[in-house]
Amino acid sequence: MATFLILICNEDQYTYVDEGRESLSPGETWAFSGASGMVICGTVIEESAGVANFSAMTQYDGCGDCLSETLPTLSANTDYNVCVTCTGGTFTVETEHPVWTNQYGQTVIQMNAVELGGRNGLYA
């Protein structure tokens, strides 16, 4: 089992990983898991001597794909629903919330806002 140096996606840091049951090559992007359950994405630089903190799990086409598949979705603020009063009574309507991607590639849902125009944005 070989040890490799990788560049962690969206960070300017390196760490050592082992290839586990996989076969790593320089330039490939992989998701790696640590003993604590933490998952990171990184690009293989070279085979290197070092103490591995993570093991290879899944290969991806690039950092963007890896990060979008492995990072959890975050939510900001408190969920907001709309109360509508009509002649038949008052109803609570679930609303769509704006979704964006932060600087680490994580999806963030803005829970205290309403996305105008539905799922695809204004006038979509």
MARGU-621388 format. One record per residue (C-alpha): x, y, z; residue in three letters. Coordinates in nm, 2 decimals, always signed. Each point is the difference from the previous one (the first is absolute). Last residue first. Layout:
<recs>
<rec px="X" py="Y" pz="Z" r="ALA"/>
...
</recs>
This chain:
<recs>
<rec px="-3.82" py="+3.11" pz="-1.48" r="ALA"/>
<rec px="-0.13" py="+0.35" pz="+0.08" r="TYR"/>
<rec px="+0.23" py="+0.04" pz="+0.30" r="LEU"/>
<rec px="+0.18" py="-0.31" pz="+0.11" r="GLY"/>
<rec px="+0.01" py="-0.36" pz="-0.13" r="ASN"/>
<rec px="-0.18" py="-0.16" pz="+0.30" r="ARG"/>
<rec px="-0.28" py="+0.25" pz="+0.02" r="GLY"/>
<rec px="-0.03" py="+0.35" pz="-0.14" r="GLY"/>
<rec px="+0.13" py="+0.18" pz="+0.31" r="LEU"/>
<rec px="+0.19" py="-0.21" pz="+0.25" r="GLU"/>
<rec px="-0.13" py="+0.08" pz="+0.34" r="VAL"/>
<rec px="+0.24" py="+0.08" pz="+0.29" r="ALA"/>
<rec px="+0.05" py="-0.12" pz="+0.35" r="ASN"/>
<rec px="+0.14" py="-0.34" pz="-0.09" r="MET"/>
<rec px="+0.29" py="+0.11" pz="-0.22" r="GLN"/>
<rec px="+0.12" py="-0.34" pz="-0.12" r="ILE"/>
<rec px="+0.37" py="-0.04" pz="-0.03" r="VAL"/>
<rec px="+0.17" py="-0.26" pz="-0.23" r="THR"/>
<rec px="+0.37" py="-0.05" pz="+0.09" r="GLN"/>
<rec px="+0.27" py="+0.07" pz="-0.26" r="GLY"/>
<rec px="+0.24" py="+0.15" pz="+0.26" r="TYR"/>
<rec px="-0.06" py="+0.36" pz="-0.11" r="GLN"/>
<rec px="-0.38" py="-0.04" pz="+0.05" r="ASN"/>
<rec px="-0.25" py="-0.13" pz="-0.25" r="THR"/>
<rec px="-0.35" py="+0.15" pz="-0.02" r="TRP"/>
<rec px="-0.36" py="-0.11" pz="+0.06" r="VAL"/>
<rec px="-0.29" py="+0.25" pz="+0.04" r="PRO"/>
<rec px="-0.31" py="-0.16" pz="+0.18" r="HIS"/>
<rec px="-0.31" py="-0.14" pz="-0.15" r="GLU"/>
<rec px="-0.31" py="+0.06" pz="+0.20" r="THR"/>
<rec px="-0.22" py="-0.23" pz="+0.21" r="GLU"/>
<rec px="-0.35" py="+0.15" pz="+0.02" r="VAL"/>
<rec px="-0.19" py="+0.02" pz="+0.33" r="THR"/>
<rec px="-0.37" py="+0.04" pz="-0.04" r="PHE"/>
<rec px="-0.25" py="+0.23" pz="+0.16" r="THR"/>
<rec px="-0.37" py="-0.05" pz="-0.06" r="GLY"/>
<rec px="-0.24" py="-0.05" pz="-0.29" r="GLY"/>
<rec px="-0.04" py="+0.37" pz="-0.08" r="THR"/>
<rec px="+0.38" py="+0.02" pz="-0.03" r="CYS"/>
<rec px="+0.28" py="+0.07" pz="+0.24" r="THR"/>
<rec px="+0.35" py="-0.11" pz="-0.11" r="VAL"/>
<rec px="+0.28" py="-0.08" pz="+0.25" r="CYS"/>
<rec px="+0.34" py="-0.02" pz="-0.16" r="VAL"/>
<rec px="+0.28" py="-0.23" pz="+0.11" r="ASN"/>
<rec px="+0.34" py="+0.10" pz="+0.13" r="TYR"/>
<rec px="+0.27" py="-0.24" pz="+0.13" r="ASP"/>
<rec px="+0.23" py="+0.17" pz="+0.25" r="THR"/>
<rec px="+0.35" py="+0.13" pz="-0.10" r="ASN"/>
<rec px="+0.25" py="-0.15" pz="-0.24" r="ALA"/>
<rec px="-0.01" py="-0.36" pz="-0.12" r="SER"/>
<rec px="+0.30" py="-0.21" pz="-0.09" r="LEU"/>
<rec px="+0.01" py="-0.29" pz="-0.24" r="THR"/>
<rec px="+0.27" py="-0.26" pz="+0.08" r="PRO"/>
<rec px="+0.32" py="-0.03" pz="-0.20" r="LEU"/>
<rec px="+0.06" py="-0.33" pz="-0.19" r="THR"/>
<rec px="-0.18" py="+0.03" pz="-0.33" r="GLU"/>
<rec px="+0.05" py="+0.37" pz="-0.07" r="SER"/>
<rec px="+0.36" py="-0.01" pz="+0.12" r="LEU"/>
<rec px="+0.09" py="-0.29" pz="-0.22" r="CYS"/>
<rec px="-0.16" py="+0.14" pz="-0.31" r="ASP"/>
<rec px="+0.16" py="+0.34" pz="+0.05" r="GLY"/>
<rec px="+0.34" py="-0.15" pz="+0.08" r="CYS"/>
<rec px="+0.02" py="-0.19" pz="-0.33" r="GLY"/>
<rec px="-0.11" py="-0.31" pz="-0.20" r="ASP"/>
<rec px="-0.05" py="-0.20" pz="+0.32" r="TYR"/>
<rec px="+0.15" py="-0.32" pz="+0.15" r="GLN"/>
<rec px="-0.15" py="-0.15" pz="+0.31" r="THR"/>
<rec px="+0.14" py="-0.13" pz="+0.33" r="MET"/>
<rec px="+0.38" py="+0.06" pz="+0.05" r="ALA"/>
<rec px="+0.12" py="-0.02" pz="+0.36" r="SER"/>
<rec px="+0.09" py="+0.29" pz="+0.23" r="PHE"/>
<rec px="+0.26" py="+0.10" pz="+0.27" r="ASN"/>
<rec px="+0.29" py="-0.16" pz="-0.18" r="ALA"/>
<rec px="+0.34" py="+0.04" pz="+0.17" r="VAL"/>
<rec px="+0.26" py="+0.10" pz="-0.26" r="GLY"/>
<rec px="+0.22" py="-0.12" pz="-0.29" r="ALA"/>
<rec px="-0.13" py="+0.12" pz="-0.33" r="SER"/>
<rec px="-0.18" py="-0.11" pz="-0.32" r="GLU"/>
<rec px="-0.09" py="+0.32" pz="-0.18" r="GLU"/>
<rec px="-0.25" py="+0.28" pz="-0.03" r="ILE"/>
<rec px="-0.34" py="-0.17" pz="+0.04" r="VAL"/>
<rec px="-0.28" py="+0.25" pz="+0.00" r="THR"/>
<rec px="-0.22" py="+0.03" pz="+0.30" r="GLY"/>
<rec px="-0.34" py="-0.03" pz="+0.16" r="CYS"/>
<rec px="-0.05" py="-0.05" pz="+0.37" r="ILE"/>
<rec px="-0.23" py="-0.22" pz="+0.21" r="VAL"/>
<rec px="+0.01" py="-0.01" pz="+0.38" r="MET"/>
<rec px="-0.11" py="-0.33" pz="+0.14" r="GLY"/>
<rec px="+0.24" py="+0.02" pz="+0.30" r="SER"/>
<rec px="+0.24" py="-0.25" pz="-0.16" r="ALA"/>
<rec px="+0.02" py="+0.22" pz="-0.32" r="GLY"/>
<rec px="-0.18" py="-0.04" pz="-0.33" r="SER"/>
<rec px="+0.14" py="+0.11" pz="-0.34" r="PHE"/>
<rec px="-0.20" py="+0.13" pz="-0.30" r="ALA"/>
<rec px="+0.21" py="-0.02" pz="-0.31" r="TRP"/>
<rec px="+0.14" py="+0.23" pz="-0.28" r="THR"/>
<rec px="+0.26" py="-0.15" pz="-0.24" r="GLU"/>
<rec px="+0.30" py="+0.21" pz="-0.11" r="GLY"/>
<rec px="+0.26" py="-0.25" pz="+0.12" r="PRO"/>
<rec px="-0.12" py="-0.36" pz="+0.00" r="SER"/>
<rec px="-0.18" py="-0.20" pz="+0.28" r="LEU"/>
<rec px="-0.09" py="-0.37" pz="-0.01" r="SER"/>
<rec px="-0.27" py="-0.09" pz="+0.25" r="GLU"/>
<rec px="-0.01" py="-0.26" pz="+0.27" r="ARG"/>
<rec px="+0.14" py="+0.25" pz="+0.26" r="GLY"/>
<rec px="+0.17" py="+0.27" pz="-0.20" r="GLU"/>
<rec px="+0.16" py="+0.16" pz="+0.31" r="ASP"/>
<rec px="-0.03" py="+0.37" pz="+0.07" r="VAL"/>
<rec px="+0.25" py="+0.27" pz="+0.09" r="TYR"/>
<rec px="-0.11" py="+0.37" pz="+0.04" r="THR"/>
<rec px="+0.05" py="+0.32" pz="-0.19" r="TYR"/>
<rec px="-0.15" py="+0.34" pz="+0.06" r="GLN"/>
<rec px="-0.10" py="+0.30" pz="-0.21" r="ASP"/>
<rec px="-0.37" py="-0.08" pz="+0.04" r="GLU"/>
<rec px="-0.28" py="-0.02" pz="-0.26" r="ASN"/>
<rec px="+0.08" py="-0.37" pz="-0.06" r="CYS"/>
<rec px="+0.28" py="-0.15" pz="+0.22" r="ILE"/>
<rec px="+0.32" py="-0.05" pz="-0.19" r="LEU"/>
<rec px="+0.11" py="-0.36" pz="+0.03" r="ILE"/>
<rec px="+0.32" py="-0.18" pz="+0.10" r="LEU"/>
<rec px="-0.01" py="-0.37" pz="-0.05" r="PHE"/>
<rec px="+0.06" py="-0.31" pz="+0.21" r="THR"/>
<rec px="+0.02" py="-0.35" pz="-0.16" r="ALA"/>
<rec px="-0.16" py="-0.32" pz="+0.12" r="MET"/>
</recs>
